[in-house]
Amino acid sequence: MGGALLRGLARAEGYHLTAIDLDPEALAAIEDAVDETTDDVSAARDADIVVLAVKPDVAPAVLDDLELRADQHIVTLAAGLPREFVAERTEAPVVRIMPNLAAETGDMAAAATNEGLTDEVRAMLDAVGEFVEVDESLMHVSTAVNGSGPAFTFYLIDAMKQGGIDSGLDPEQAETLAAQTFKGAAETVLRDDRSVDELIDAVCSPNGTTIEGMDVLWDSDADAAVEDAVAAAERRSRELAAEFDDA
């Protein structure tokens, strides 16, 4: 996720990007997109915005090594990591976000906590996609919807792709059609004033092909399965957060 954010900011331009990691392979994987790479955590002292893009269980050790000032900003995107846990360990203002992999292409969907959010961080998020401001109590479900959501969407794209292959399209054709259809449908939802139900009705001509397919979906448990996937991801985020209660 951190690499996707860096690549997205590199595309946006206007940022001097430094990647800090103790793993040489991790630095090598991102060096083409950033201005500097280093394994020296003290380099964070030179940044206006420090992004904490680590696994939750690693965060305490990294925070112990960070010495940030009150005029810096720290943005954490570790799943389940409470904002307060970070704020107690640094002088810098803290905002908790949950972006997703589409930050790399400038199409990110992200949630950010109201508390700690500054205009500088808003501008950074704007540079790589869209974001919503939420109370921290909603970060678990946001993690599930937009953080885990790309994997759920990839799964659905692959199912549509396979349907095309089964009826004669070659894999490349089917993938292009399925993926572009999801992209176009998403843009329509974002830009059109009609509700999702109204958009479905707009595509479903009476006695047409779409209504035949929708009847299959309406009679299935497909929507419940997706809702269950979101609930499972949200539950895991809460479990991760609980591990910090006594830390």
C-alpha positions as CSV (number, residue, x, y, z in Angstrom):
1,M,0.0,0.0,0.0
2,G,2.8,2.4,0.8
3,G,4.5,1.7,-2.5
4,A,1.2,2.4,-4.4
5,L,0.9,5.7,-2.6
6,L,4.5,6.7,-3.4
7,R,4.0,5.8,-7.1
8,G,0.8,7.8,-7.2
9,L,2.5,10.8,-5.7
10,A,5.3,10.5,-8.2
11,R,2.8,10.6,-11.0
12,A,1.1,13.6,-9.4
13,E,4.5,15.5,-9.2
14,G,5.3,18.3,-6.8
15,Y,6.5,16.0,-4.1
16,H,10.0,15.1,-3.0
17,L,9.7,11.5,-2.1
18,T,12.0,9.5,0.3
19,A,11.4,5.8,0.9
20,I,12.7,4.5,4.3
21,D,12.9,0.8,4.9
22,L,15.4,-1.6,6.5
23,D,14.7,-4.2,3.7
24,P,17.0,-3.6,0.7
25,E,14.6,-5.5,-1.6
26,A,11.7,-3.2,-0.6
27,L,13.8,-0.1,-1.4
28,A,14.9,-1.6,-4.7
29,A,11.3,-2.2,-5.7
30,I,10.4,1.4,-5.3
31,E,13.6,3.3,-6.1
32,D,12.4,4.1,-9.7
33,A,9.5,6.1,-8.3
34,V,11.1,8.1,-5.5
35,D,13.8,10.7,-5.2
36,E,15.7,9.0,-2.4
37,T,15.9,5.6,-0.6
38,T,17.5,5.0,2.7
39,D,17.5,2.6,5.7
40,D,18.1,5.5,8.1
41,V,14.9,6.3,10.0
42,S,16.3,9.7,11.0
43,A,15.7,10.8,7.4
44,A,12.0,11.3,8.4
45,R,13.1,14.4,10.3
46,D,13.4,16.2,7.0
47,A,9.9,15.5,5.8
48,D,6.8,17.7,6.1
49,I,4.6,14.6,5.9
50,V,5.7,11.2,7.2
51,V,3.6,8.2,6.1
52,L,3.7,5.2,8.4
53,A,3.1,2.3,6.0
54,V,3.9,-0.7,8.0
55,K,2.2,-3.8,9.3
56,P,0.3,-3.1,12.6
57,D,2.6,-5.4,14.7
58,V,5.7,-3.5,13.4
59,A,4.3,0.0,14.2
60,P,5.3,0.2,17.9
61,A,9.0,-0.5,17.1
62,V,9.0,2.0,14.2
63,L,7.3,4.7,16.3
64,D,10.0,4.2,19.0
65,D,12.6,5.1,16.5
66,L,10.8,8.1,15.0
67,E,11.6,11.5,16.5
68,L,9.2,14.0,14.9
69,R,8.5,17.6,15.6
70,A,5.1,19.3,16.2
71,D,5.4,21.1,12.8
72,Q,5.5,17.8,10.9
73,H,2.6,15.5,10.1
74,I,2.4,11.7,10.5
75,V,-0.1,9.8,8.4
76,T,-0.7,6.2,9.4
77,L,-2.3,3.6,7.1
78,A,-1.7,0.5,9.2
79,A,-5.0,-1.5,9.4
80,G,-6.5,-1.5,12.9
81,L,-3.8,0.8,14.4
82,P,-5.7,3.4,16.6
83,R,-4.9,7.0,16.0
84,E,-4.5,7.6,19.7
85,F,-1.9,4.9,20.0
86,V,0.3,6.8,17.5
87,A,-0.5,10.2,18.9
88,E,0.7,9.2,22.3
89,R,4.2,8.4,20.9
90,T,4.9,11.5,18.8
91,E,4.7,15.3,19.0
92,A,3.5,15.5,15.3
93,P,-0.2,15.8,14.5
94,V,-1.5,12.4,13.5
95,V,-4.2,11.4,11.0
96,R,-5.2,7.8,10.3
97,I,-6.1,6.9,6.7
98,M,-7.0,3.8,4.7
99,P,-6.2,4.2,1.0
100,N,-6.1,1.4,-1.5
101,L,-3.9,0.1,-4.3
102,A,-5.5,2.4,-6.9
103,A,-3.5,5.3,-5.5
104,E,-0.8,4.1,-7.9
105,T,-2.9,5.2,-10.9
106,G,-4.5,8.2,-9.3
107,D,-7.8,6.4,-8.8
108,M,-7.5,5.8,-5.0
109,A,-10.5,5.6,-2.7
110,A,-9.6,6.5,0.8
111,A,-11.0,7.2,4.2
112,A,-9.3,9.7,6.6
113,T,-10.1,10.5,10.2
114,N,-11.6,13.9,10.9
115,E,-9.3,14.3,13.8
116,G,-5.7,15.3,12.9
117,L,-6.6,15.9,9.2
118,T,-4.9,19.1,7.9
119,D,-5.0,20.9,4.5
120,E,-1.5,19.5,3.7
121,V,-2.7,15.9,4.1
122,R,-5.9,16.7,2.2
123,A,-3.9,18.0,-0.7
124,M,-1.8,14.8,-0.7
125,L,-4.8,12.6,-0.7
126,D,-6.5,14.7,-3.5
127,A,-3.3,14.2,-5.6
128,V,-3.9,10.4,-5.8
129,G,-7.7,10.1,-5.9
130,E,-10.8,10.6,-3.9
131,F,-11.3,10.5,-0.1
132,V,-13.9,10.9,2.5
133,E,-13.5,12.3,6.1
134,V,-15.0,10.0,8.8
135,D,-15.1,9.6,12.5
136,E,-12.4,7.1,13.6
137,S,-15.2,4.7,14.7
138,L,-16.0,4.2,11.0
139,M,-12.4,3.3,10.0
140,H,-13.0,-0.4,10.5
141,V,-15.8,-0.6,7.9
142,S,-13.9,1.9,5.7
143,T,-11.0,-0.5,5.8
144,A,-13.3,-3.3,4.6
145,V,-15.0,-1.3,1.9
146,N,-12.2,0.6,0.2
147,G,-9.1,-1.0,1.6
148,S,-10.1,-4.6,1.0
149,G,-12.6,-3.8,-1.7
150,P,-10.2,-3.9,-4.6
151,A,-9.6,-7.6,-4.0
152,F,-13.4,-8.2,-3.9
153,T,-13.7,-6.2,-7.2
154,F,-10.9,-8.2,-8.9
155,Y,-12.8,-11.3,-7.9
156,L,-15.9,-10.1,-9.6
157,I,-14.1,-8.9,-12.7
158,D,-12.5,-12.3,-13.0
159,A,-15.9,-14.0,-12.8
160,M,-17.2,-11.8,-15.6
161,K,-14.1,-12.4,-17.6
162,Q,-14.5,-16.2,-17.2
163,G,-18.1,-15.9,-18.4
164,G,-16.9,-14.3,-21.6
165,I,-14.1,-16.9,-22.1
166,D,-16.7,-19.7,-21.6
167,S,-18.7,-18.4,-24.5
168,G,-15.8,-17.9,-26.9
169,L,-13.9,-14.7,-26.1
170,D,-10.1,-15.1,-25.8
171,P,-8.8,-14.2,-22.3
172,E,-7.3,-10.8,-23.3
173,Q,-10.5,-9.7,-24.9
174,A,-12.6,-10.9,-22.0
175,E,-10.4,-9.2,-19.4
176,T,-10.4,-5.9,-21.3
177,L,-14.2,-5.9,-21.7
178,A,-14.8,-6.9,-18.1
179,A,-12.3,-4.5,-16.5
180,Q,-13.3,-1.6,-18.6
181,T,-17.0,-2.3,-17.9
182,F,-16.3,-2.1,-14.1
183,K,-14.3,1.1,-14.6
184,G,-17.1,2.7,-16.7
185,A,-19.8,1.6,-14.4
186,A,-17.9,3.1,-11.4
187,E,-17.4,6.4,-13.1
188,T,-21.1,6.5,-13.9
189,V,-22.1,5.9,-10.3
190,L,-19.7,8.7,-9.2
191,R,-20.8,11.2,-11.8
192,D,-24.5,10.5,-12.3
193,D,-27.2,11.9,-10.0
194,R,-29.3,8.7,-10.2
195,S,-29.1,6.0,-7.6
196,V,-27.6,2.7,-8.2
197,D,-31.1,1.1,-8.5
198,E,-32.1,3.7,-11.0
199,L,-29.0,3.1,-13.1
200,I,-29.8,-0.7,-13.1
201,D,-33.3,0.1,-14.3
202,A,-31.8,2.4,-17.0
203,V,-29.8,-0.6,-18.4
204,C,-32.6,-3.1,-18.1
205,S,-34.8,-2.9,-21.2
206,P,-38.0,-4.9,-20.9
207,N,-37.6,-8.4,-22.3
208,G,-33.9,-7.5,-23.1
209,T,-30.6,-9.3,-22.3
210,T,-29.7,-7.4,-19.2
211,I,-32.9,-8.1,-17.3
212,E,-32.4,-11.8,-18.0
213,G,-29.0,-11.7,-16.3
214,M,-30.2,-9.5,-13.5
215,D,-33.0,-12.0,-12.7
216,V,-30.3,-14.5,-12.1
217,L,-28.4,-12.2,-9.7
218,W,-31.6,-11.1,-7.9
219,D,-32.5,-14.8,-7.3
220,S,-29.0,-15.6,-6.0
221,D,-27.1,-14.8,-2.8
222,A,-24.5,-12.8,-4.6
223,D,-25.2,-9.6,-2.7
224,A,-25.2,-11.4,0.6
225,A,-21.9,-12.9,-0.2
226,V,-20.3,-9.5,-0.9
227,E,-21.8,-8.1,2.3
228,D,-20.4,-11.0,4.2
229,A,-17.0,-10.4,2.7
230,V,-17.1,-6.7,3.9
231,A,-18.3,-7.8,7.3
232,A,-15.4,-10.3,7.6
233,A,-12.8,-7.7,6.7
234,E,-14.3,-5.2,9.1
235,R,-14.3,-7.8,11.9
236,R,-10.6,-8.5,11.3
237,S,-9.8,-4.8,11.4
238,R,-11.5,-4.7,14.9
239,E,-9.5,-7.7,16.0
240,L,-6.2,-6.0,15.0
241,A,-7.2,-2.9,16.8
242,A,-8.0,-4.9,20.0
243,E,-4.4,-6.0,20.1
244,F,-3.3,-2.4,20.9
245,D,-5.7,-2.0,23.9
246,D,-3.1,-3.1,26.4
247,A,0.0,-2.0,24.5
